[in-house]
């Protein structure tokens, strides 16, 4: 069993990075292997035939796809998914595509001996150009209840995990992340989630933190990995 991790796929826009041509390692995986997407999974959204094709295509891949939510998700759809328990935490399995699984905010999972803390969400820097209820949702940011529940779970875990998977990063990592992105505009103002992640940086013991959102790939330091097109094995 192996666990891999990558950045945003934005529905059909960036999903082709998961093709065997671009990621030949994927061909050798099985359903016991996991690929985690660091937010902006982005499907389903509008129920189009194109979207249905790509969901089916992804479900036909040999691995199991997991994702934390980003800011570009159809949150009403996620809210309707049934909740079940897997790997010691709550998940939402896509009923028609059972190899696609949403890792819920604030949960801690034990996957193949790796303790993984998942926290989706981020603030959209372009929401002034988006339509509320269609391509922008207030649920993109975690609620106070979600953050409080996450802290309770971390307290129960003695504030120790192996890995953190999120969509955005802490305030203290913003400059390093934005220095790598081709689209920094509007992302340089810290928000409540960035600041909450600062608290995690101070309190949480962890080995590696993986995040997407900034549309770049970079090893920022020995513990923080920014992901977009790269697909790396967990721990690297």
N, CA, C and O of each residue as an XYZ file, in Angstrom:
944
protein
N       0.844     -1.202      0.000
C       0.000      0.000      0.000
C       0.874      1.245      0.000
O       1.896      1.298      0.685
N       0.466      2.245     -0.772
C       1.196      3.510     -0.807
C       0.204      4.660     -0.805
O      -0.959      4.497     -1.175
N       0.679      5.823     -0.384
C      -0.144      7.030     -0.350
C       0.578      8.107     -1.143
O       1.747      8.402     -0.891
N      -0.129      8.688     -2.100
C       0.411      9.750     -2.939
C      -0.409     11.010     -2.717
O      -1.525     10.951     -2.202
N       0.143     12.139     -3.105
C      -0.542     13.406     -2.849
C      -0.231     14.401     -3.953
O       0.888     14.456     -4.462
N      -1.249     15.197     -4.321
C      -1.089     16.194     -5.382
C      -1.967     17.402     -5.077
O      -2.686     17.433     -4.078
N      -1.893     18.397     -5.964
C      -2.638     19.631     -5.769
C      -3.960     19.664     -6.510
O      -4.463     18.630     -6.951
N      -4.511     20.842     -6.645
C      -5.840     21.076     -7.196
C      -6.020     20.395     -8.560
O      -5.088     20.323     -9.361
N      -7.256     19.892     -8.807
C      -7.570     19.418    -10.158
C      -8.663     20.254    -10.818
O      -8.827     20.187    -12.036
N      -9.423     21.049    -10.036
C     -10.413     21.969    -10.624
C     -11.344     21.264    -11.605
O     -11.505     21.702    -12.744
N     -11.947     20.183    -11.161
C     -12.832     19.447    -12.058
C     -12.055     18.863    -13.216
O     -11.074     18.147    -13.015
N     -12.484     19.165    -14.423
C     -11.818     18.618    -15.616
C     -10.596     19.428    -16.034
O      -9.860     18.998    -16.922
N     -10.358     20.579    -15.425
C      -9.329     21.497    -15.925
C      -7.930     20.921    -15.776
O      -7.142     20.965    -16.721
N      -7.610     20.383    -14.604
C      -6.253     19.889    -14.343
C      -6.206     18.391    -14.060
O      -5.202     17.888    -13.557
N      -7.276     17.680    -14.377
C      -7.330     16.263    -14.034
C      -6.408     15.411    -14.893
O      -6.051     14.301    -14.499
N      -6.016     15.913    -16.063
C      -5.206     15.094    -16.971
C      -3.807     14.825    -16.427
O      -3.094     13.969    -16.950
N      -3.412     15.543    -15.389
C      -2.117     15.222    -14.773
C      -2.136     13.829    -14.155
O      -1.081     13.264    -13.864
N      -3.338     13.267    -13.951
C      -3.474     11.933    -13.383
C      -3.478     10.841    -14.445
O      -3.637      9.665    -14.119
N      -3.306     11.214    -15.706
C      -3.255     10.208    -16.774
C      -1.979      9.386    -16.645
O      -0.997      9.836    -16.055
N      -2.004      8.186    -17.198
C      -0.818      7.332    -17.129
C       0.351      7.935    -17.906
O       1.511      7.700    -17.569
N       0.050      8.698    -18.925
C       1.128      9.321    -19.697
C       1.895     10.319    -18.839
O       3.121     10.389    -18.910
N       1.177     11.085    -18.033
C       1.834     12.088    -17.189
C       2.278     11.528    -15.838
O       3.216     12.030    -15.220
N       1.594     10.493    -15.401
C       1.926      9.882    -14.112
C       1.964      8.369    -14.283
O       1.022      7.681    -13.890
N       3.027      7.847    -14.859
C       3.087      6.407    -15.146
C       3.039      5.539    -13.898
O       2.630      4.381    -13.972
N       3.450      6.077    -12.750
C       3.391      5.297    -11.514
C       1.962      4.878    -11.175
O       1.741      3.847    -10.540
N       0.992      5.690    -11.608
C      -0.393      5.383    -11.293
C      -0.864      4.059    -11.847
O      -1.739      3.414    -11.269
N      -0.287      3.648    -12.964
C      -0.698      2.396    -13.599
C      -0.424      1.183    -12.705
O      -1.098      0.159    -12.818
N       0.563      1.304    -11.823
C       0.984      0.179    -10.997
C       0.225      0.106     -9.673
O       0.442     -0.822     -8.894
N      -0.655      1.061     -9.404
C      -1.344      1.107     -8.120
C      -2.574      0.204     -8.109
O      -3.014     -0.291     -9.147
N      -3.118      0.002     -6.908
C      -4.330     -0.793     -6.730
C      -5.310     -0.004     -5.862
O      -5.011      1.110     -5.430
N      -6.463     -0.582     -5.617
C      -7.463      0.092     -4.787
C      -7.000      0.261     -3.346
O      -7.584      1.039     -2.592
N      -5.954     -0.464     -2.961
C      -5.391     -0.310     -1.623
C      -4.477      0.910     -1.521
O      -4.097      1.313     -0.421
N      -4.126      1.497     -2.660
C      -3.282      2.693     -2.694
C      -4.162      3.934     -2.743
O      -5.250      3.913     -3.319
N      -3.685      5.011     -2.134
C      -4.476      6.236     -2.018
C      -3.773      7.394     -2.725
O      -2.552      7.534     -2.660
N      -4.566      8.214     -3.397
C      -4.092      9.491     -3.932
C      -4.909     10.588     -3.279
O      -6.134     10.603     -3.401
N      -4.246     11.511     -2.584
C      -4.929     12.606     -1.895
C      -4.777     13.888     -2.704
O      -3.669     14.253     -3.096
N      -5.897     14.572     -2.955
C      -5.902     15.867     -3.638
C      -6.060     16.964     -2.586
O      -6.967     16.912     -1.754
N      -5.164     17.961     -2.630
C      -5.150     19.032     -1.621
C      -6.143     20.151     -1.949
O      -5.764     21.321     -2.014
N      -7.397     19.795     -2.154
C      -8.430     20.804     -2.344
C      -8.691     21.186     -3.776
O      -7.928     20.836     -4.677
N      -9.807     21.927     -3.989
C     -10.296     22.270     -5.327
C     -10.419     21.021     -6.188
O      -9.936     20.973     -7.319
N     -11.076     20.016     -5.627
C     -11.427     18.828     -6.404
C     -12.431     19.231     -7.484
O     -12.241     18.909     -8.657
N     -13.482     19.921     -7.103
C     -14.332     20.609     -8.064
C     -15.356     19.791     -8.821
O     -15.887     20.264     -9.826
N     -15.649     18.590     -8.378
C     -16.684     17.783     -9.034
C     -17.475     17.014     -7.975
O     -16.931     16.642     -6.935
N     -18.775     16.776     -8.248
C     -19.539     17.355     -9.346
C     -19.916     18.798     -9.052
O     -19.866     19.265     -7.914
N     -20.297     19.487    -10.124
C     -20.709     20.877     -9.989
C     -22.029     21.118    -10.710
O     -23.036     21.463    -10.092
N     -22.008     20.931    -12.038
C     -23.203     21.262    -12.815
C     -23.892     20.052    -13.430
O     -24.901     20.201    -14.119
N     -23.357     18.850    -13.190
C     -23.986     17.657    -13.730
C     -23.854     17.490    -15.227
O     -24.614     16.732    -15.831
N     -22.906     18.179    -15.840
C     -22.728     18.106    -17.292
C     -22.213     16.730    -17.712
O     -21.684     15.977    -16.894
N     -22.374     16.416    -18.992
C     -21.864     15.152    -19.510
C     -20.342     15.087    -19.392
O     -19.777     14.028    -19.120
N     -19.682     16.236    -19.599
C     -18.227     16.261    -19.461
C     -17.818     15.895    -18.037
O     -16.885     15.122    -17.822
N     -18.521     16.454    -17.087
C     -18.223     16.178    -15.687
C     -18.460     14.703    -15.359
O     -17.657     14.073    -14.671
N     -19.573     14.162    -15.859
C     -19.868     12.749    -15.631
C     -18.784     11.871    -16.237
O     -18.402     10.855    -15.656
N     -18.289     12.264    -17.409
C     -17.222     11.490    -18.043
C     -15.986     11.446    -17.152
O     -15.417     10.377    -16.928
N     -15.570     12.600    -16.646
C     -14.330     12.647    -15.879
C     -14.467     11.988    -14.513
O     -13.500     11.418    -14.008
N     -15.641     12.055    -13.910
C     -15.852     11.318    -12.665
C     -15.741      9.814    -12.914
O     -15.126      9.089    -12.132
N     -16.344      9.357    -14.012
C     -16.229      7.946    -14.366
C     -14.804      7.555    -14.696
O     -14.335      6.483    -14.315
N     -14.119      8.440    -15.412
C     -12.716      8.190    -15.764
C     -11.871      8.029    -14.508
O     -11.065      7.104    -14.405
N     -12.062      8.936    -13.551
C     -11.281      8.875    -12.318
C     -11.625      7.624    -11.515
O     -10.743      6.981    -10.946
N     -12.902      7.286    -11.474
C     -13.319      6.108    -10.719
C     -12.759      4.828    -11.336
O     -12.597      3.823    -10.644
N     -12.465      4.863    -12.627
C     -11.888      3.701    -13.309
C     -10.387      3.561    -13.083
O      -9.812      2.527    -13.423
N      -9.742      4.576    -12.518
C      -8.314      4.447    -12.214
C      -8.151      3.384    -11.120
O      -9.075      3.164    -10.337
N      -7.010      2.734    -11.058
C      -6.876      1.622    -10.106
C      -6.788      2.035     -8.640
O      -7.051      1.219     -7.757
N      -6.426      3.275     -8.368
C      -6.250      3.713     -6.979
C      -7.558      4.252     -6.397
O      -8.566      4.358     -7.095
N      -7.522      4.591     -5.105
C      -8.629      5.271     -4.434
C      -8.267      6.744     -4.294
O      -7.186      7.080     -3.812
N      -9.174      7.620     -4.718
C      -8.929      9.063     -4.682
C      -9.572      9.675     -3.444
O     -10.771      9.512     -3.214
N      -8.780     10.372     -2.659
C      -9.248     11.102     -1.488
C      -9.014     12.589     -1.725
O      -8.089     12.962     -2.447
N      -9.837     13.435     -1.128
C      -9.576     14.873     -1.262
C     -10.080     15.637     -0.053
O     -11.101     15.291      0.542
N      -9.343     16.689      0.300
C      -9.883     17.710      1.189
C     -10.527     18.762      0.295
O     -10.114     18.948     -0.850
N     -11.528     19.444      0.813
C     -12.183     20.458     -0.010
C     -11.348     21.730     -0.061
O     -10.617     22.056      0.874
N     -11.478     22.440     -1.181
C     -10.854     23.745     -1.320
C     -11.916     24.825     -1.269
O     -12.991     24.615     -0.706
N     -11.631     25.965     -1.843
C     -12.651     27.007     -1.931
C     -13.524     26.843     -3.162
O     -14.651     27.337     -3.190
N     -13.019     26.154     -4.182
C     -13.792     25.951     -5.404
C     -14.401     24.551     -5.406
O     -13.936     23.645     -6.098
N     -15.443     24.410     -4.619
C     -16.229     23.180     -4.558
C     -17.706     23.554     -4.611
O     -18.089     24.679     -4.292
N     -18.526     22.594     -5.019
C     -19.973     22.798     -4.950
C     -20.425     22.312     -3.572
O     -20.777     21.146     -3.399
N     -20.411     23.205     -2.612
C     -20.662     22.811     -1.231
C     -22.073     22.275     -0.988
O     -22.233     21.413     -0.123
N     -23.107     22.737     -1.706
C     -24.413     22.090     -1.529
C     -24.377     20.606     -1.872
O     -25.063     19.804     -1.239
N     -23.577     20.238     -2.875
C     -23.453     18.810     -3.197
C     -22.767     18.068     -2.057
O     -23.234     17.007     -1.642
N     -21.663     18.612     -1.544
C     -20.963     17.938     -0.453
C     -21.865     17.774      0.767
O     -21.797     16.762      1.464
N     -22.702     18.763      1.020
C     -23.577     18.713      2.189
C     -24.598     17.587      2.098
O     -25.103     17.124      3.121
N     -24.904     17.143      0.885
C     -25.902     16.089      0.696
C     -25.313     14.688      0.765
O     -26.061     13.713      0.835
N     -23.997     14.566      0.747
C     -23.379     13.245      0.748
C     -23.516     12.578      2.116
O     -23.395     13.247      3.142
N     -23.765     11.275      2.142
C     -23.828     10.578      3.432
C     -22.467     10.561      4.116
O     -21.427     10.573      3.457
N     -22.489     10.535      5.423
C     -21.266     10.520      6.226
C     -21.078      9.126      6.816
O     -22.016      8.538      7.355
N     -19.872      8.612      6.710
C     -19.552      7.312      7.294
C     -18.178      7.394      7.952
O     -17.507      8.423      7.875
N     -17.768      6.319      8.590
C     -16.472      6.276      9.275
C     -15.498      5.402      8.502
O     -15.842      4.310      8.050
N     -14.280      5.900      8.358
C     -13.219      5.123      7.728
C     -11.875      5.654      8.225
O     -11.700      6.860      8.399
N     -10.952      4.761      8.446
C      -9.601      5.131      8.902
C      -9.629      5.933     10.208
O      -8.724      6.724     10.475
N     -10.669      5.724     11.015
C     -10.734      6.391     12.304
C     -11.332      7.780     12.285
O     -11.345      8.454     13.315
N     -11.831      8.229     11.138
C     -12.431      9.557     11.031
C     -13.652      9.535     10.127
O     -13.953      8.516      9.505
N     -14.342     10.642     10.057
C     -15.535     10.741      9.216
C     -15.143     11.042      7.772
O     -14.237     11.834      7.511
N     -15.835     10.401      6.849
C     -15.615     10.618      5.425
C     -16.957     10.705      4.717
O     -17.997     10.360      5.279
N     -16.916     11.173      3.471
C     -18.079     11.153      2.591
C     -17.673     10.454      1.298
O     -16.819     10.936      0.554
N     -18.299      9.312      1.048
C     -18.017      8.529     -0.152
C     -19.022      8.915     -1.231
O     -20.221      8.997     -0.966
N     -18.534      9.151     -2.450
C     -19.436      9.448     -3.555
C     -20.239      8.183     -3.883
O     -19.648      7.185     -4.297
N     -21.558      8.194     -3.712
C     -22.346      6.967     -3.879
C     -22.198      6.312     -5.249
O     -22.128      5.087     -5.338
N     -22.150      7.101     -6.308
C     -22.039      6.540     -7.656
C     -20.601      6.309     -8.079
O     -20.347      5.716     -9.127
N     -19.659      6.773     -7.273
C     -18.235      6.645     -7.587
C     -17.499      6.316     -6.289
O     -16.830      7.180     -5.721
N     -17.618      5.077     -5.817
C     -17.168      4.737     -4.460
C     -15.666      4.779     -4.232
O     -15.218      4.631     -3.095
N     -14.880      4.975     -5.279
C     -13.435      5.129     -5.059
C     -13.037      6.596     -4.941
O     -11.849      6.919     -4.955
N     -14.025      7.490     -4.824
C     -13.781      8.916     -4.605
C     -14.345      9.284     -3.234
O     -15.536      9.104     -2.979
N     -13.490      9.797     -2.357
C     -13.856      9.975     -0.953
C     -13.407     11.350     -0.461
O     -12.250     11.737     -0.627
N     -14.339     12.074      0.145
C     -14.055     13.387      0.732
C     -13.573     13.209      2.171
O     -14.270     12.620      2.998
N     -12.374     13.723      2.464
C     -11.854     13.753      3.831
C     -12.383     15.014      4.504
O     -12.088     16.124      4.062
N     -13.143     14.854      5.546
C     -13.880     15.974      6.112
C     -13.001     16.853      7.000
O     -11.971     16.416      7.514
N     -13.429     18.083      7.161
C     -12.652     19.086      7.889
C     -12.447     18.707      9.353
O     -13.381     18.339     10.066
N     -11.195     18.811      9.766
C     -10.874     18.625     11.171
C     -10.748     17.191     11.629
O     -10.621     16.931     12.825
N     -10.782     16.242     10.683
C     -10.684     14.832     11.049
C      -9.226     14.371     11.060
O      -8.377     14.927     10.364
N      -8.960     13.353     11.858
C      -7.649     12.707     11.907
C      -7.828     11.271     11.444
O      -8.654     10.535     11.985
N      -7.055     10.876     10.447
C      -7.170      9.541      9.862
C      -5.884      8.760     10.083
O      -4.787      9.318     10.047
N      -6.033      7.472     10.312
C      -4.886      6.568     10.383
C      -4.924      5.699      9.133
O      -5.668      4.721      9.074
N      -4.124      6.055      8.139
C      -4.102      5.353      6.863
C      -2.752      4.675      6.714
O      -1.722      5.335      6.577
N      -2.770      3.371      6.742
C      -1.542      2.582      6.605
C      -0.479      3.021      7.609
O       0.704      3.111      7.279
N      -0.915      3.290      8.829
C       0.023      3.664      9.882
C       0.419      5.125      9.905
O       1.167      5.548     10.786
N      -0.070      5.907      8.947
C       0.221      7.349      8.909
C      -0.958      8.112      9.503
O      -2.091      7.963      9.046
N      -0.696      8.919     10.505
C      -1.754      9.736     11.113
C      -1.820     11.060     10.368
O      -0.871     11.844     10.383
N      -2.965     11.301      9.711
C      -3.124     12.444      8.811
C      -4.239     13.342      9.323
O      -5.363     12.885      9.527
N      -3.933     14.612      9.530
C      -4.936     15.613      9.899
C      -5.370     16.351      8.644
O      -4.538     16.885      7.911
N      -6.675     16.379      8.397
C      -7.226     17.012      7.195
C      -8.006     18.263      7.574
O      -8.846     18.230      8.473
N      -7.730     19.357      6.891
C      -8.515     20.575      7.088
C      -8.670     21.290      5.757
O      -7.758     21.972      5.290
N      -9.840     21.122      5.156
C     -10.124     21.810      3.902
C     -10.538     23.248      4.130
O     -10.580     23.740      5.258
N     -10.848     23.915      3.011
C     -11.305     25.287      3.053
C     -10.230     26.295      2.699
O      -9.037     26.044      2.868
N     -10.674     27.432      2.210
C      -9.805     28.570      1.885
C     -10.709     29.717      1.468
O     -11.882     29.512      1.155
N     -10.164     30.914      1.465
C     -10.901     32.099      1.023
C     -10.615     32.356     -0.453
O      -9.460     32.329     -0.877
N     -11.663     32.605     -1.235
C     -11.500     32.921     -2.654
C     -11.014     34.351     -2.814
O     -11.614     35.282     -2.277
N      -9.926     34.524     -3.555
C      -9.413     35.869     -3.808
C     -10.164     36.545     -4.943
O      -9.995     37.743     -5.170
N     -11.003     35.780     -5.668
C     -11.689     36.309     -6.847
C     -13.205     36.310     -6.678
O     -13.936     36.328     -7.668
N     -13.686     36.292     -5.435
C     -15.124     36.120     -5.244
C     -15.945     37.304     -5.747
O     -17.147     37.168     -5.973
N     -15.312     38.464     -5.925
C     -16.065     39.604     -6.443
C     -16.499     39.383     -7.883
O     -17.395     40.069     -8.375
N     -15.870     38.430     -8.560
C     -16.250     38.114     -9.938
C     -17.089     36.843    -10.026
O     -17.380     36.364    -11.122
N     -17.470     36.306     -8.890
C     -18.229     35.065     -8.872
C     -19.664     35.317     -8.415
O     -19.978     36.368     -7.857
N     -20.525     34.335     -8.661
C     -21.944     34.456     -8.356
C     -22.279     33.636     -7.115
O     -22.150     32.412     -7.139
N     -22.707     34.284     -6.031
C     -23.058     33.528     -4.828
C     -24.123     32.475     -5.120
O     -25.115     32.745     -5.797
N     -23.900     31.284     -4.603
C     -24.840     30.199     -4.814
C     -24.634     29.433     -6.096
O     -25.286     28.414     -6.321
N     -23.730     29.911     -6.948
C     -23.425     29.174     -8.175
C     -21.947     28.782     -8.225
O     -21.619     27.596     -8.271
N     -21.071     29.760     -8.216
C     -19.644     29.417     -8.223
C     -18.888     30.071     -7.063
O     -17.661     30.171     -7.081
N     -19.644     30.511     -6.060
C     -19.042     30.942     -4.797
C     -20.000     30.603     -3.665
O     -21.207     30.824     -3.769
N     -19.446     30.063     -2.578
C     -20.262     29.660     -1.436
C     -19.570     30.090     -0.148
O     -18.358     29.932      0.002
N     -20.348     30.632      0.773
C     -19.781     31.066      2.051
C     -19.153     29.905      2.813
O     -18.282     30.112      3.658
N     -19.595     28.684      2.516
C     -19.064     27.506      3.200
C     -17.619     27.198      2.831
O     -17.028     26.258      3.363
N     -17.045     27.991      1.916
C     -15.641     27.757      1.556
C     -14.713     27.892      2.765
O     -13.651     27.270      2.805
N     -15.105     28.692      3.737
C     -14.297     28.865      4.948
C     -14.873     28.026      6.091
O     -16.089     28.002      6.283
N     -14.023     27.345      6.846
C     -14.520     26.564      7.984
C     -15.242     27.447      8.999
O     -14.859     28.592      9.239
N     -16.286     26.888      9.580
C     -17.031     27.603     10.607
C     -16.306     27.509     11.950
O     -15.384     26.711     12.121
N     -16.740     28.334     12.891
C     -16.170     28.273     14.240
C     -16.398     26.897     14.857
O     -15.553     26.395     15.597
N     -17.548     26.287     14.549
C     -17.836     24.948     15.065
C     -16.864     23.924     14.494
O     -16.374     23.060     15.222
N     -16.581     24.015     13.195
C     -15.637     23.078     12.578
C     -14.234     23.245     13.156
O     -13.547     22.260     13.423
N     -13.816     24.479     13.344
C     -12.485     24.711     13.912
C     -12.411     24.227     15.358
O     -11.413     23.635     15.771
N     -13.466     24.479     16.116
C     -13.485     24.015     17.501
C     -13.466     22.499     17.598
O     -12.783     21.935     18.453
N     -14.219     21.836     16.719
C     -14.228     20.371     16.710
C     -12.860     19.824     16.330
O     -12.411     18.817     16.877
N     -12.198     20.499     15.384
C     -10.849     20.082     14.992
C      -9.890     20.185     16.173
O      -9.073     19.291     16.394
N      -9.989     21.267     16.924
C      -9.113     21.431     18.088
C      -9.381     20.354     19.138
O      -8.455     19.875     19.792
N     -10.651     19.976     19.297
C     -10.975     18.912     20.248
C     -10.325     17.594     19.829
O      -9.798     16.865     20.670
N     -10.361     17.291     18.542
C      -9.755     16.041     18.066
C      -8.235     16.083     18.213
O      -7.611     15.084     18.572
N      -7.655     17.226     17.937
C      -6.205     17.349     18.093
C      -5.801     17.248     19.560
O      -4.767     16.665     19.887
N      -6.609     17.809     20.426
C      -6.341     17.692     21.862
C      -6.372     16.225     22.283
O      -5.521     15.772     23.049
N      -7.366     15.486     21.772
C      -7.466     14.060     22.099
C      -6.282     13.275     21.549
O      -5.927     12.223     22.081
N      -5.673     13.791     20.481
C      -4.495     13.149     19.882
C      -3.197     13.693     20.452
O      -2.117     13.425     19.926
N      -3.310     14.471     21.545
C      -2.137     15.058     22.198
C      -1.374     15.985     21.251
O      -0.161     16.151     21.379
N      -2.088     16.584     20.304
C      -1.505     17.524     19.353
C      -0.303     16.911     18.621
O       0.732     17.553     18.441
N      -0.473     15.646     18.205
C       0.585     14.962     17.461
C      -0.021     14.217     16.275
O      -0.920     13.393     16.446
N       0.468     14.507     15.087
C       0.107     13.763     13.884
C       1.382     13.579     13.062
O       2.431     14.137     13.382
N       1.268     12.793     12.010
C       2.407     12.652     11.102
C       2.363     13.700      9.993
O       3.378     14.305      9.648
N       1.151     13.902      9.438
C       1.032     14.780      8.275
C      -0.201     15.666      8.395
O      -1.215     15.276      8.972
N      -0.091     16.854      7.843
C      -1.221     17.767      7.696
C      -1.496     17.918      6.207
O      -0.576     18.120      5.415
N      -2.771     17.818      5.829
C      -3.187     18.057      4.446
C      -4.251     19.144      4.470
O      -5.289     18.989      5.114
N      -3.996     20.237      3.773
C      -4.933     21.358      3.731
C      -4.975     21.924      2.320
O      -4.249     21.471      1.435
N      -5.831     22.918      2.119
C      -5.852     23.587      0.815
C      -4.958     24.817      0.844
O      -4.111     24.986     -0.033
N      -5.135     25.679      1.843
C      -4.266     26.851      1.966
C      -3.260     26.626      3.091
O      -3.205     25.544      3.676
N      -2.472     27.646      3.387
C      -1.381     27.476      4.354
C      -1.509     28.494      5.486
O      -2.435     29.304      5.516
N      -0.569     28.432      6.398
C      -0.518     29.385      7.503
C      -0.026     30.746      7.014
O       0.587     30.853      5.951
N      -0.302     31.776      7.799
C       0.174     33.117      7.460
C       1.688     33.145      7.303
O       2.210     33.802      6.402
N       2.385     32.443      8.167
C       3.847     32.509      8.140
C       4.446     31.845      6.903
O       5.616     32.068      6.592
N       3.652     31.023      6.186
C       4.152     30.401      4.963
C       3.665     31.115      3.709
O       4.028     30.727      2.598
N       2.846     32.155      3.874
C       2.255     32.834      2.716
C       3.305     33.433      1.786
O       3.241     33.227      0.574
N       4.252     34.158      2.324
C       5.249     34.813      1.472
C       6.009     33.792      0.639
O       6.243     34.004     -0.551
N       6.393     32.690      1.262
C       7.132     31.659      0.535
C       6.279     31.036     -0.555
O       6.770     30.769     -1.652
N       4.994     30.800     -0.261
C       4.103     30.214     -1.265
C       3.836     31.192     -2.401
O       3.878     30.812     -3.571
N       3.563     32.446     -2.064
C       3.237     33.437     -3.091
C       4.434     33.778     -3.959
O       4.267     34.200     -5.103
N       5.630     33.604     -3.437
C       6.830     33.851     -4.241
C       6.948     32.859     -5.387
O       7.669     33.108     -6.353
N       6.236     31.724     -5.285
C       6.296     30.699     -6.324
C       5.114     30.750     -7.280
O       5.176     30.157     -8.357
N       4.039     31.440     -6.917
C       2.835     31.390     -7.733
C       2.859     32.435     -8.833
O       3.348     33.544     -8.617
N       2.334     32.099    -10.025
C       2.237     33.095    -11.088
C       1.054     34.037    -10.905
O       0.927     35.021    -11.633
N       0.176     33.740     -9.923
C      -1.030     34.544     -9.725
C      -1.149     34.970     -8.265
O      -2.038     34.488     -7.564
N      -0.277     35.862     -7.787
C      -0.303     36.215     -6.365
C      -1.388     37.211     -5.984
O      -1.708     37.342     -4.802
N      -1.965     37.918     -6.955
C      -2.874     39.014     -6.646
C      -4.044     38.543     -5.788
O      -4.708     37.555     -6.104
N      -4.283     39.264     -4.704
C      -5.423     39.008     -3.851
C      -5.228     37.910     -2.835
O      -6.091     37.706     -1.981
N      -4.119     37.195     -2.900
C      -3.905     36.088     -1.975
C      -2.977     36.466     -0.823
O      -2.714     35.649      0.060
N      -2.482     37.702     -0.833
C      -1.448     38.074      0.128
C      -2.004     38.645      1.425
O      -1.238     39.003      2.320
N      -3.333     38.737      1.539
C      -3.938     39.239      2.766
C      -4.360     38.056      3.628
O      -5.261     37.313      3.237
N      -3.744     37.857      4.782
C      -4.097     36.713      5.627
C      -5.568     36.751      6.032
O      -6.131     37.818      6.274
N      -6.174     35.580      6.100
C      -7.556     35.472      6.538
C      -7.611     34.643      7.817
O      -6.580     34.234      8.350
N      -8.813     34.404      8.294
C      -8.964     33.720      9.583
C      -8.405     32.305      9.558
O      -7.886     31.832     10.569
N      -8.501     31.621      8.420
C      -7.981     30.258      8.359
C      -6.458     30.249      8.329
O      -5.829     29.416      8.983
N      -5.859     31.172      7.572
C      -4.393     31.294      7.616
C      -3.919     31.494      9.050
O      -2.939     30.888      9.483
N      -4.620     32.345      9.775
C      -4.222     32.642     11.152
C      -4.462     31.451     12.077
O      -3.689     31.223     13.007
N      -5.526     30.695     11.828
C      -5.764     29.488     12.624
C      -4.647     28.479     12.388
O      -4.211     27.790     13.311
N      -4.193     28.401     11.143
C      -3.072     27.509     10.845
C      -1.788     27.963     11.547
O      -0.934     27.134     11.858
N      -1.642     29.261     11.799
C      -0.501     29.726     12.599
C      -0.524     29.088     13.985
O       0.512     28.695     14.521
N      -1.723     28.994     14.553
C      -1.858     28.342     15.851
C      -1.407     26.885     15.765
O      -0.738     26.381     16.668
N      -1.778     26.210     14.672
C      -1.334     24.824     14.504
C       0.186     24.745     14.421
O       0.805     23.860     15.012
N       0.777     25.675     13.685
C       2.239     25.668     13.559
C       2.902     25.728     14.937
O       3.949     25.120     15.158
N       2.286     26.461     15.851
C       2.863     26.621     17.184
C       2.596     25.424     18.096
O       3.437     25.070     18.922
N       1.425     24.803     17.946
C       1.014     23.788     18.917
C       1.176     22.354     18.429
O       1.386     21.444     19.232
N       1.080     22.149     17.122
C       1.007     20.790     16.593
C       2.396     20.224     16.292
O       3.240     20.900     15.705
N       2.614     18.997     16.697
C       3.822     18.267     16.314
C       3.499     17.453     15.068
O       2.599     16.614     15.090
N       4.228     17.698     13.983
C       3.967     16.996     12.723
C       5.263     16.880     11.932
O       6.234     17.587     12.204
N       5.269     15.981     10.949
C       6.458     15.762     10.126
C       6.437     16.600      8.851
O       7.426     17.246      8.506
N       5.283     16.582      8.144
C       5.185     17.281      6.860
C       3.792     17.881      6.722
O       2.804     17.327      7.203
N       3.743     19.041      6.045
C       2.469     19.721      5.776
C       2.373     19.912      4.263
O       3.255     20.505      3.642
N       1.285     19.399      3.682
C       1.051     19.507      2.240
C      -0.155     20.406      1.989
O      -1.169     20.297      2.678
N      -0.045     21.289      1.006
C      -1.175     22.148      0.654
C      -1.113     22.524     -0.822
O      -0.070     22.406     -1.465
N      -2.252     22.981     -1.346
C      -2.363     23.399     -2.742
C      -2.679     24.884     -2.827
O      -1.997     25.706     -2.215
N      -3.727     25.229     -3.595
C      -4.325     26.565     -3.635
C      -3.531     27.621     -4.389
O      -4.132     28.501     -5.006
N      -2.205     27.567     -4.361
C      -1.405     28.665     -4.897
C      -0.851     28.381     -6.294
O      -0.053     29.158     -6.819
N      -1.276     27.272     -6.891
C      -0.975     26.953     -8.296
C       0.520     26.968     -8.600
O       0.969     27.575     -9.572
N       1.270     26.294     -7.754
C       2.716     26.171     -7.947
C       3.186     24.914     -7.230
O       2.492     24.371     -6.370
N       4.370     24.469     -7.600
C       4.991     23.314     -6.964
C       6.319     23.751     -6.369
O       7.162     24.311     -7.071
N       6.512     23.500     -5.084
C       7.771     23.909     -4.457
C       7.946     23.218     -3.116
O       6.991     23.024     -2.364
N       9.178     22.857     -2.838
C       9.570     22.434     -1.495
C       9.964     23.716     -0.766
O      11.028     24.277     -1.030
N       9.115     24.179      0.147
C       9.328     25.488      0.757
C      10.371     25.449      1.866
O      11.125     26.403      2.058
N      10.406     24.352      2.583
C      11.441     24.130      3.588
C      11.425     22.636      3.879
O      10.888     21.864      3.084
N      11.984     22.223      4.967
C      12.042     20.796      5.237
C      10.723     20.154      5.591
O      10.628     18.928      5.650
N       9.669     20.984      5.834
C       8.403     20.415      6.303
C       7.186     20.838      5.495
O       6.130     20.223      5.640
N       7.282     21.847      4.662
C       6.118     22.360      3.944
C       6.275     22.133      2.444
O       7.255     22.569      1.838
N       5.291     21.442      1.848
C       5.330     21.130      0.421
C       4.105     21.724     -0.258
O       2.970     21.334      0.018
N       4.357     22.676     -1.151
C       3.317     23.282     -1.975
C       3.144     22.424     -3.226
O       4.119     22.091     -3.899
N       1.883     22.067     -3.533
C       1.615     21.153     -4.641
C       0.596     21.726     -5.616
O      -0.373     22.376     -5.224
N       0.838     21.471     -6.877
C      -0.134     21.773     -7.925
C      -0.135     20.630     -8.942
O      -1.035     19.790     -8.933
N       0.863     20.600     -9.809
C       0.928     19.533    -10.814
C       1.744     18.323    -10.353
O       1.529     17.213    -10.838
N       2.662     18.526     -9.438
C       3.475     17.409     -8.957
C       2.607     16.380     -8.230
O       1.608     16.721     -7.597
N       3.010     15.131     -8.338
C       2.392     14.037     -7.582
C       3.520     13.341     -6.839
O       4.406     12.752     -7.458
N       3.489     13.406     -5.515
C       4.601     12.883     -4.723
C       4.085     11.847     -3.737
O       2.914     11.856     -3.359
N       4.968     10.965     -3.334
C       4.592      9.978     -2.333
C       4.628     10.630     -0.956
O       5.529     11.409     -0.645
N       3.638     10.299     -0.140
C       3.550     10.875      1.196
C       4.844     10.632      1.958
O       5.379      9.524      1.964
N       5.333     11.678      2.597
C       6.588     11.611      3.324
C       7.738     12.228      2.571
O       8.817     12.431      3.129
N       7.509     12.537      1.274
C       8.567     13.135      0.462
C       8.228     14.577      0.131
O       9.001     15.253     -0.548
